[in-house]
Amino acid sequence: MSETVKLVSPVDGSVYVERPVASVGDIANAVAAGKAAQAEWAGVSIAERGKYVLAALEALLAMNGEIVPELAWQMGRPVRYGGEMGGVEERTRYMVELAESALKDVVPAPKAGFTRYVKRVPVGLVMVIAPWNYPFLTAVNTIMPALMAGNAVLLKHAAQTLVVGERFQKAFDAAGLPKGLFQNIVLSHAQTEALLGSGDIDHINFTGSVAGGRAIERAAAGTFATLGLELGGKDPALVRADADLDQTIASLVDGAFFNSGQCCCGIERVYVHEAVYDRFVEGFVDMTKQYVLGNPLEEATTLGPMAQTRFAEWVREQTAEAVRKGATPLIDTSKFAMDKPGSPYLAPQVLVNVDHQMSVMREESFGPVVGIMKVHGDEDAIPLMNDSPYGLTASIWTRDEGVAAAIGDQIETGTVFMNRCDYVDPGLVWTGVKDTGRGGALSSIGYENLTRPKSYHLRTEI
């Protein structure tokens, strides 16, 4: 019997799909095919590469009617939200358009008797290890620019979203991408580690847990493969006294609870100026109570199950610990009939009277719970915002752009937002600090991480 990977649906606990893992021969063939295809692809013009990538995008967009319910079955996101293709399209089109300028030669000041320039050349074979929480969006951040930069791609998708990898494969096949240039592959953890340690992979992009990131680094140690690691966050928001409260509340509630809080850049903790604290909390709680927890395949559902029961149990444990230490929960979870211990269905929760002795204010929750703290001013909030092992994004809610930028300079984070949150702009590098990882995706900097510089120093006068 060959080893298989089972995808257990959070909707009803059934096995949604089951796939065999690749054999040793399959893996060797995938590597060989990828390297052979990449050698030819590197000679294809950027404009021509873009035609293939955009054709694959169109194929994905055409599948969205099937993809949306598949996502609900695989990881629990309600069908009412329509999937991820809006972001997939925005990022893909932007990176295709950017490729010519981002990948052009770097030419230093003229020097008599010499021609000098630096080319951005492909790294070679890129492996994308993608997560389940935004299974298309996180993968597309690397897949599309990697191909545009002249690389070949192996995609190993999370067990929870196996079908997503197959959708990517189908799209690239429909686009007529040269065989072997993009390959979806099903691997066990042990097989993944062995492949990363083989020296056959030139760049690795991993999105997932800190523990997973450390395992990736250990597996690739000594190979000198370059790494992009995006390992989650504990993203804070600061609500200043001059914030537009209606807009701020609506944005932060959505930022905290969309996708059942399973977002690395979701809002997990909020620091609110004392002058607007009471009004903010009242409005935040009122809006949170409006969520409908239920079957994600039903249009009325606005909050689906978490992807796995163990994820929901971690959030329940964090919440219980906070309450034991003095936190006050403001949501009556009995009003959410589907919320049951031992299940992935979990009601949203808002905690006040919290402090940084509680796990829920420092350690990643990755679920529908948020803590709200009162602060006297910016000087109180900034150390608290930095008091976490993570640093992906931070948002500041104010009418004063100068103040927001100045506060942002003091925050240990990869992205500073003002009056928005939980959004990835392809024109800006997606990166983080501390345990959030290293490297960066999207923007021109993303292209730098998917290529290597090659210098040309040509003496023309002898």
C-alpha positions as CSV (number, residue, x, y, z in Angstrom):
1,M,0.0,0.0,0.0
2,S,1.4,3.4,-1.0
3,E,1.2,6.3,1.5
4,T,-1.6,8.7,1.0
5,V,-2.6,12.2,2.2
6,K,-6.2,12.6,3.4
7,L,-8.0,15.9,3.4
8,V,-10.6,15.9,6.2
9,S,-13.3,18.5,5.6
10,P,-14.0,20.8,8.6
11,V,-17.6,21.1,7.3
12,D,-18.6,17.6,8.5
13,G,-15.5,15.7,9.3
14,S,-15.6,13.6,6.1
15,V,-12.6,12.7,3.9
16,Y,-13.0,15.2,1.1
17,V,-10.2,13.8,-1.1
18,E,-7.3,11.4,-0.7
19,R,-4.2,11.4,-2.8
20,P,-1.1,9.2,-3.0
21,V,2.2,10.8,-2.2
22,A,4.8,10.9,-5.0
23,S,7.2,7.9,-5.3
24,V,11.0,8.3,-5.2
25,G,10.9,8.0,-9.0
26,D,8.2,10.6,-9.4
27,I,10.2,13.1,-7.3
28,A,13.4,12.5,-9.4
29,N,11.5,12.9,-12.6
30,A,9.8,16.1,-11.4
31,V,13.2,17.6,-10.6
32,A,14.7,16.5,-13.9
33,A,11.7,17.8,-15.9
34,G,11.8,21.1,-14.0
35,K,15.5,21.7,-14.6
36,A,15.2,20.8,-18.3
37,A,12.2,23.0,-18.9
38,Q,13.8,25.9,-17.0
39,A,16.9,25.8,-19.1
40,E,14.8,26.6,-22.2
41,W,12.4,28.9,-20.4
42,A,15.2,31.2,-19.4
43,G,15.7,32.0,-23.0
44,V,12.1,33.0,-23.6
45,S,11.4,36.7,-23.6
46,I,9.7,38.3,-20.6
47,A,6.8,39.4,-22.9
48,E,6.3,35.8,-24.1
49,R,6.4,34.5,-20.5
50,G,3.7,37.0,-19.6
51,K,1.4,35.6,-22.2
52,Y,1.5,32.2,-20.7
53,V,1.1,33.5,-17.1
54,L,-1.9,35.6,-18.1
55,A,-3.5,32.7,-19.9
56,A,-3.1,30.6,-16.8
57,L,-4.8,33.4,-14.8
58,E,-7.7,33.4,-17.2
59,A,-8.0,29.7,-16.8
60,L,-8.1,30.1,-13.0
61,L,-10.7,32.8,-13.2
62,A,-12.9,30.6,-15.4
63,M,-12.8,27.9,-12.7
64,N,-13.9,30.1,-9.9
65,G,-17.5,28.8,-9.8
66,E,-16.1,25.4,-9.0
67,I,-13.3,26.6,-6.8
68,V,-15.4,28.6,-4.3
69,P,-17.4,25.6,-2.9
70,E,-14.2,23.5,-3.0
71,L,-12.6,26.0,-0.7
72,A,-15.6,25.8,1.7
73,W,-15.2,22.0,1.8
74,Q,-11.5,22.1,2.2
75,M,-10.8,24.8,4.7
76,G,-14.2,26.2,5.8
77,R,-14.4,29.7,4.2
78,P,-18.1,30.7,3.5
79,V,-19.1,30.7,-0.2
80,R,-20.7,34.1,0.2
81,Y,-17.2,35.7,0.0
82,G,-16.6,34.4,-3.5
83,G,-13.1,33.0,-3.2
84,E,-9.7,34.6,-3.8
85,M,-9.6,35.3,-7.5
86,G,-9.9,39.1,-7.1
87,G,-6.6,39.2,-5.3
88,V,-5.1,36.5,-7.5
89,E,-5.9,38.6,-10.6
90,E,-4.6,41.9,-9.1
91,R,-1.3,40.4,-8.0
92,T,-0.7,38.5,-11.2
93,R,-1.5,41.3,-13.5
94,Y,0.7,43.7,-11.5
95,M,3.7,41.4,-11.4
96,V,3.4,40.6,-15.1
97,E,3.3,44.3,-15.9
98,L,6.2,45.0,-13.5
99,A,8.5,42.3,-14.8
100,E,10.2,44.2,-17.6
101,S,11.3,47.1,-15.4
102,A,12.1,44.9,-12.4
103,L,14.2,42.5,-14.3
104,K,16.1,45.0,-16.5
105,D,19.9,45.2,-16.3
106,V,21.5,47.4,-13.7
107,V,24.0,49.7,-15.4
108,P,26.5,51.7,-13.4
109,A,27.9,55.1,-14.5
110,P,29.9,54.9,-17.8
111,K,33.5,54.0,-17.6
112,A,35.8,54.7,-20.6
113,G,36.9,51.5,-22.3
114,F,34.4,49.2,-20.5
115,T,30.9,48.0,-20.8
116,R,29.5,47.1,-17.4
117,Y,26.1,45.8,-16.3
118,V,24.4,43.5,-13.9
119,K,21.8,41.0,-15.2
120,R,19.0,39.5,-13.0
121,V,19.1,35.8,-14.0
122,P,16.8,33.1,-12.8
123,V,17.7,31.2,-9.7
124,G,16.6,27.9,-11.4
125,L,14.1,25.6,-9.6
126,V,11.8,27.2,-7.1
127,M,9.8,25.2,-4.6
128,V,6.7,26.7,-3.2
129,I,5.3,25.2,0.0
130,A,1.9,26.7,0.4
131,P,-0.5,27.0,3.3
132,W,-4.2,26.3,3.5
133,N,-5.6,29.5,4.9
134,Y,-5.4,31.6,1.7
135,P,-4.3,28.7,-0.6
136,F,-4.4,30.6,-3.9
137,L,-3.3,34.0,-2.7
138,T,-0.2,32.9,-0.8
139,A,0.9,30.6,-3.6
140,V,0.4,33.1,-6.4
141,N,2.7,35.6,-4.6
142,T,5.7,33.4,-5.6
143,I,4.4,31.2,-8.5
144,M,3.7,33.9,-11.0
145,P,6.8,36.1,-10.4
146,A,9.0,33.0,-10.3
147,L,7.8,32.0,-13.7
148,M,8.0,35.6,-15.0
149,A,11.7,35.7,-13.8
150,G,12.5,32.6,-15.8
151,N,12.4,29.9,-13.2
152,A,10.6,26.5,-13.0
153,V,8.2,25.9,-10.1
154,L,7.4,22.9,-7.9
155,L,4.3,23.4,-5.8
156,K,3.7,21.4,-2.7
157,H,0.4,22.4,-1.2
158,A,-0.9,21.9,2.3
159,A,-2.7,18.6,3.0
160,Q,-5.8,20.7,4.0
161,T,-6.0,22.2,0.4
162,L,-4.7,19.5,-1.9
163,V,-7.2,20.3,-4.6
164,V,-5.8,23.8,-4.9
165,G,-2.5,22.5,-6.3
166,E,-4.5,20.5,-8.8
167,R,-6.3,23.7,-9.9
168,F,-3.0,25.5,-10.5
169,Q,-1.8,22.5,-12.5
170,K,-5.0,22.5,-14.6
171,A,-4.7,26.2,-15.3
172,F,-1.1,26.1,-16.4
173,D,-1.8,23.0,-18.6
174,A,-4.7,24.9,-20.2
175,A,-2.4,27.8,-20.8
176,G,0.0,25.6,-22.7
177,L,2.9,26.2,-20.4
178,P,5.9,24.1,-21.4
179,K,5.8,20.7,-19.8
180,G,7.7,20.4,-16.6
181,L,7.9,24.1,-16.0
182,F,5.2,24.1,-13.3
183,Q,4.5,20.9,-11.4
184,N,2.1,20.2,-8.6
185,I,3.5,17.4,-6.4
186,V,2.0,15.6,-3.3
187,L,4.6,14.9,-0.7
188,S,4.8,13.7,2.9
189,H,6.7,15.8,5.4
190,A,9.6,13.4,5.3
191,Q,9.7,13.6,1.5
192,T,9.6,17.3,1.6
193,E,12.5,17.5,4.0
194,A,14.5,15.1,1.9
195,L,13.9,17.0,-1.3
196,L,14.9,20.3,0.4
197,G,18.1,18.7,1.6
198,S,19.0,17.2,-1.7
199,G,20.6,20.3,-3.2
200,D,18.2,20.2,-6.2
201,I,16.1,23.2,-5.1
202,D,17.5,26.7,-5.7
203,H,14.9,28.8,-3.9
204,I,12.3,27.8,-1.3
205,N,9.3,29.8,-0.4
206,F,7.4,28.6,2.7
207,T,4.3,30.2,4.4
208,G,3.3,28.6,7.6
209,S,4.2,28.2,11.3
210,V,7.4,29.2,13.0
211,A,8.0,25.6,13.8
212,G,7.5,24.8,10.1
213,G,9.9,27.5,9.1
214,R,12.6,26.2,11.4
215,A,12.1,22.7,10.0
216,I,12.5,24.1,6.5
217,E,15.7,25.9,7.5
218,R,17.1,22.7,9.1
219,A,16.2,20.6,6.0
220,A,17.9,23.0,3.6
221,A,20.9,23.7,5.7
222,G,24.1,23.4,3.7
223,T,22.5,23.5,0.3
224,F,22.8,27.3,0.0
225,A,19.3,27.5,-1.4
226,T,17.8,30.9,-0.8
227,L,14.8,31.1,1.5
228,G,11.6,33.1,1.8
229,L,9.8,32.5,5.1
230,E,6.5,34.1,6.0
231,L,5.6,32.6,9.4
232,G,2.6,34.4,10.7
233,G,1.9,37.3,13.0
234,K,0.2,38.8,16.0
235,D,-0.8,42.0,14.3
236,P,-1.7,45.0,16.4
237,A,-3.9,48.0,15.8
238,L,-3.7,51.4,17.5
239,V,-6.9,53.4,17.6
240,R,-6.0,57.1,18.3
241,A,-8.4,59.6,19.8
242,D,-8.9,61.3,16.4
243,A,-9.8,58.1,14.5
244,D,-13.0,57.9,12.4
245,L,-14.7,55.4,14.7
246,D,-17.3,54.0,12.4
247,Q,-14.8,53.3,9.7
248,T,-12.3,52.0,12.2
249,I,-14.7,49.6,13.9
250,A,-16.0,48.2,10.7
251,S,-12.5,47.6,9.3
252,L,-11.1,46.1,12.5
253,V,-14.0,43.7,13.1
254,D,-13.6,42.4,9.5
255,G,-9.8,42.3,10.0
256,A,-10.2,40.2,13.1
257,F,-12.8,37.8,12.0
258,F,-12.7,37.3,8.3
259,N,-11.7,33.8,7.4
260,S,-12.5,32.8,11.0
261,G,-9.4,34.8,12.0
262,Q,-7.2,32.4,10.1
263,C,-5.0,35.1,8.5
264,C,-1.4,35.8,9.2
265,C,-2.0,39.5,8.9
266,G,-5.4,39.5,10.7
267,I,-6.0,41.8,13.6
268,E,-5.4,39.9,16.9
269,R,-5.0,42.8,19.4
270,V,-6.2,46.4,19.6
271,Y,-4.9,49.3,21.7
272,V,-7.5,52.1,22.0
273,H,-7.0,55.6,23.4
274,E,-9.0,56.1,26.6
275,A,-11.0,59.0,25.2
276,V,-12.7,56.7,22.6
277,Y,-12.3,53.3,24.3
278,D,-15.9,52.9,25.6
279,R,-17.5,53.9,22.3
280,F,-15.0,51.7,20.3
281,V,-15.7,48.6,22.4
282,E,-19.5,49.0,22.3
283,G,-19.4,49.4,18.5
284,F,-17.0,46.5,18.1
285,V,-19.1,44.1,20.2
286,D,-22.3,45.1,18.5
287,M,-20.9,44.4,15.0
288,T,-19.3,41.1,16.2
289,K,-22.6,39.8,17.5
290,Q,-24.0,40.1,13.9
291,Y,-21.9,37.2,12.6
292,V,-23.7,34.0,11.6
293,L,-21.6,30.9,12.4
294,G,-22.6,27.9,10.3
295,N,-22.1,25.7,7.3
296,P,-19.9,27.6,4.9
297,L,-21.8,26.2,1.9
298,E,-24.9,28.2,3.0
299,E,-25.2,31.8,1.8
300,A,-26.4,33.1,5.2
301,T,-23.2,32.0,6.9
302,T,-20.6,34.8,7.5
303,L,-18.3,32.8,9.8
304,G,-17.4,29.2,8.9
305,P,-15.6,26.5,10.8
306,M,-11.9,26.7,11.5
307,A,-9.9,24.4,9.2
308,Q,-9.3,21.8,11.9
309,T,-10.7,21.1,15.3
310,R,-7.2,21.3,16.9
311,F,-6.9,24.9,15.7
312,A,-10.3,25.8,17.4
313,E,-9.2,24.0,20.6
314,W,-6.1,26.2,20.8
315,V,-8.1,29.3,20.6
316,R,-10.6,28.0,23.2
317,E,-7.6,27.2,25.5
318,Q,-6.1,30.7,24.9
319,T,-9.4,32.4,25.7
320,A,-10.0,30.3,28.8
321,E,-6.5,31.1,30.1
322,A,-7.1,34.8,29.6
323,V,-10.4,34.6,31.5
324,R,-8.7,32.7,34.3
325,K,-6.2,35.6,34.6
326,G,-8.9,38.3,34.7
327,A,-10.0,39.0,31.1
328,T,-13.7,39.7,30.5
329,P,-15.4,38.0,27.5
330,L,-18.0,40.3,25.9
331,I,-19.6,37.8,23.5
332,D,-22.2,35.3,24.8
333,T,-21.1,32.3,22.7
334,S,-24.4,30.4,23.6
335,K,-26.0,32.7,21.0
336,F,-24.0,30.8,18.4
337,A,-25.6,27.4,18.2
338,M,-22.9,25.8,16.1
339,D,-20.2,26.6,18.6
340,K,-19.4,23.3,20.3
341,P,-16.2,22.2,22.1
342,G,-14.5,19.4,20.3
343,S,-15.5,20.8,16.9
344,P,-14.0,23.3,14.5
345,Y,-17.0,25.6,14.8
346,L,-16.0,28.5,17.0
347,A,-17.9,31.7,17.8
348,P,-16.1,35.0,17.6
349,Q,-14.9,36.4,20.9
350,V,-13.9,39.9,22.2
351,L,-11.9,40.1,25.4
352,V,-11.3,43.2,27.5
353,N,-9.4,43.7,30.8
354,V,-6.5,41.9,29.0
355,D,-2.8,42.3,29.6
356,H,0.4,41.0,28.2
357,Q,0.7,38.3,30.8
358,M,-2.0,36.5,28.7
359,S,-1.0,34.3,25.8
360,V,-3.9,35.8,23.7
361,M,-2.1,39.2,23.7
362,R,1.4,37.9,22.6
363,E,1.2,34.5,21.0
364,E,-0.5,33.9,17.7
365,S,-4.1,32.8,18.0
366,F,-5.0,32.4,14.3
367,G,-8.6,32.3,15.1
368,P,-11.7,34.4,15.9
369,V,-10.6,36.0,19.1
370,V,-9.3,39.6,19.8
371,G,-8.1,41.4,22.9
372,I,-8.8,45.1,23.4
373,M,-6.7,47.2,25.7
374,K,-7.2,50.8,26.9
375,V,-4.1,53.1,26.6
376,H,-3.4,56.6,27.7
377,G,-1.6,57.6,24.5
378,D,0.9,56.6,21.8
379,E,3.7,56.4,24.3
380,D,1.8,53.6,26.1
381,A,0.8,51.8,23.0
382,I,4.1,51.6,21.1
383,P,5.9,49.3,23.6
384,L,2.8,47.1,23.7
385,M,2.6,46.8,20.0
386,N,6.2,45.7,19.9
387,D,5.8,43.2,22.7
388,S,5.4,40.1,20.6
389,P,7.7,37.6,18.9
390,Y,6.1,38.5,15.6
391,G,6.2,41.4,13.2
392,L,4.2,41.2,10.0
393,T,1.8,44.2,9.9
394,A,0.6,46.9,12.2
395,S,-2.2,49.4,11.6
396,I,-2.7,52.9,13.0
397,W,-6.1,54.6,12.9
398,T,-5.9,58.3,12.8
399,R,-6.6,61.4,10.7
400,D,-2.9,62.5,11.0
401,E,-0.7,61.0,8.3
402,G,2.5,62.5,9.7
403,V,1.8,61.0,13.2
404,A,1.0,57.6,11.6
405,A,4.3,57.5,9.8
406,A,6.2,58.6,12.9
407,I,4.6,55.9,15.0
408,G,5.2,53.4,12.2
409,D,8.9,54.2,12.4
410,Q,8.9,52.9,15.9
411,I,7.0,49.7,15.3
412,E,8.8,46.4,14.7
413,T,6.9,45.3,11.6
414,G,7.1,44.5,7.9
415,T,4.2,46.7,6.9
416,V,2.7,49.9,8.4
417,F,-1.0,50.6,7.6
418,M,-2.9,53.7,8.2
419,N,-6.7,53.4,8.3
420,R,-6.7,50.0,6.7
421,C,-5.6,46.5,7.6
422,D,-5.4,42.9,6.4
423,Y,-4.5,43.7,2.8
424,V,-1.6,42.8,0.5
425,D,-0.6,45.5,-2.0
426,P,1.5,43.9,-4.8
427,G,3.3,47.2,-5.3
428,L,4.8,46.9,-1.8
429,V,7.1,44.1,-0.6
430,W,5.3,41.5,1.7
431,T,7.8,40.9,4.4
432,G,8.2,40.6,8.2
433,V,10.6,40.8,11.1
434,K,11.4,38.7,14.2
435,D,9.7,35.3,14.2
436,T,7.5,36.3,11.2
437,G,10.5,35.2,9.0
438,R,12.6,36.7,6.4
439,G,12.8,37.5,2.7
440,G,10.0,39.2,0.8
441,A,7.4,38.6,-1.9
442,L,5.8,40.8,-4.5
443,S,7.0,44.3,-5.8
444,S,10.3,44.7,-7.5
445,I,12.0,43.4,-4.3
446,G,10.1,40.1,-4.8
447,Y,11.8,39.8,-8.2
448,E,15.2,40.4,-6.6
449,N,14.5,37.4,-4.3
450,L,13.7,35.1,-7.3
451,T,16.8,36.0,-9.3
452,R,20.5,36.2,-8.7
453,P,22.7,39.1,-9.8
454,K,25.3,38.3,-12.5
455,S,27.9,40.9,-13.3
456,Y,29.3,41.6,-16.8
457,H,32.6,43.4,-16.9
458,L,33.6,43.8,-20.6
459,R,36.8,45.6,-21.5
460,T,36.3,47.1,-24.9
461,E,39.6,49.0,-25.4
462,I,42.8,46.9,-25.5
